[in-house]
Amino acid sequence: MWCEHPREYRALRSYCFLRRFVCDQSRHRLALISTLVRSNSPLGAIRPLADQTVRLLAAGEVIDSPAAVVRELVDNSLDAGADRIRVSFWPESWRVQVQDNGLGFEAEELPMAARSHATSKLGAIEDLWRLRTLGFRGEGLHSIAVVARLEILTCTPTARTATRARYDHKGELVESQPAAAAPGTVVTVSELFELQPVRRRFLADTKAQVRAVTQLVHRYALAYPGHLFELAVDGRLQLQLWAAPGLKQRALQLLNSYDEHDLREVHLERDGRRVRLAIGLPDRCSRARADWLQIYINGRFVRHGELEQAVRAGFERTLRPGRQPVCIVQLILPADEVDWNRHPAKLEVQLAGTAPACELVVAAIGEGLRHFAPKPAAALLRLAEAHLPYAAESTGGELLLKALAQLHQTYILAEYPGGVCLVEQHVAHERVLFEALESDWQVVPLEPPLALELSSRQAQNLTEHGIEVEAFGERSWLVRSAPVALVGRVDCAEGLMELADQEDAAQMRAALSCRTAIRNGTALSPLQMQQLLDRWQRTRNPHTCPHGRPIYMPLTDGELARFFRRRWHICGS
């Protein structure tokens, strides 16, 4: 057929040749462009990373500082049952050593000790959701070996000799030999980040690194008050914390500015959850920063926003504005309620039952704030303190106050078994009214209603707390009800304006109790003073007003005897 039409045939051949030529040229151009792009691109072709690079990247997620080395090694020591742990740090030499009296490694375990994901703490996948150890991933020693030189000297309680083992940067055992050592383990990490000079350069200065390691040891000491912890820096002992009988005593080892009267330890248990607290009395023990609001769950320090808010809620209206509580919280929760597998440093945790844990913490704080003993008036005693051959003890327990006199129409002088105290009448009454409003907030009709100039937000604040308001012009509102404490007062309108500025119920109760409490400068009869003292003693928190100011100053008979340099006092004679 094509022979009958040669012209068409030649035209078709020419078209096909031209099309192939264009396509070939396009492919060549695309290949050339691709080559040029790849040669100028920092990405290059996709290819697998070298093994050493993979190990360094993985190790960098776990070990990012000397403090991270200490964290992993102390975790291992605690998991091994150690109760005496010594941390040594040479910051200029990039060297860390942790020594303990734990169970140690068996000789046959050492070849696997620093391999990736090799651990005795985790078996089946189900174990991941019921962890009872601090470590579980099998990454700690391996990550350390990747970024440093790792040596382990270990001896089990039943072994005749110890074993010294050294590892390469792959976590493989390269040398093992007998040695002499006491039962336990000494892990030495040297030349840290020798393969990562950039990381060394960007780490904090020496002082900051020492502070980070010191803070870490403090946290372990608070988590395990029954253990001995030591910290040496450049071979010099910087910190020695002997085993303490309780959390309160451990906290006092670290909080040098407070004494035993300032802290209280509280234990509480509900539904299989336990909490132990060391809390500071708000009128004498608070901080400018939240550095002593610390949460520990199952033996590990964590940051948990909801639990920290629960602590602040427990101290609500007991601290001065801008002050933070002293509160160490140790929570023991069922293992299946805690998910640790969320953060390389295990600083963050997911709880299956956050609400019950928060309620337990708030209840424990409330329990602790109700049972503080009076604090000695130390400042007064120092004025006349002599070198007496005895130490008078202050009395504790419930205050049974008897009103004696009113001073400057502001303070009530009261006597209790074992001493006297001064009570400021306004803040004591303020505390009484505040707690009464917590349990019985009453709003009654206001006749006639008051016309007030309010913003829409202020009107909403009043409405949210049961106070009836009605629009009355562009900015005017008719207030048709008011808290019963304000009704009939000459400053009712002023009080309602103040309440309208409060954003939440606690602020509103505090403002109302402050406005309606007995004013300083008001004369009180002996009966009125006694009635106020009786009501104040029955409050849940008799120590501070809702704004955090102290209410009373106690002075025991023993302290009076010391001040006047007597060798006896009434209660002790």
Beta strands, then each sheet from edge to edge (+ up, - down):
strand 1: 84-90
strand 2: 95-100
strand 3: 149-155
strand 4: 162-167
strand 5: 173-179
strand 6: 184-190
strand 7: 228-233
strand 8: 236-241
strand 9: 263-270
strand 10: 273-280
strand 11: 286-287
strand 12: 293-297
strand 13: 300-302
strand 14: 324-325
strand 15: 327-332
strand 16: 338-339
strand 17: 350-351
strand 18: 402-407
strand 19: 411-416
strand 20: 419-424
strand 21: 443-453
strand 22: 469-471
strand 23: 476-483
strand 24: 552-556
sheet 1: 5+ 4- 3+ 6- 2+ 1- 7- 8+
sheet 2: 9+ 10- 15+ 12+ 13-
sheet 3: 11+ 14-
sheet 4: 16+ 17-
sheet 5: 18+ 19- 20+ 24-
sheet 6: 21+ 23- 22+
end
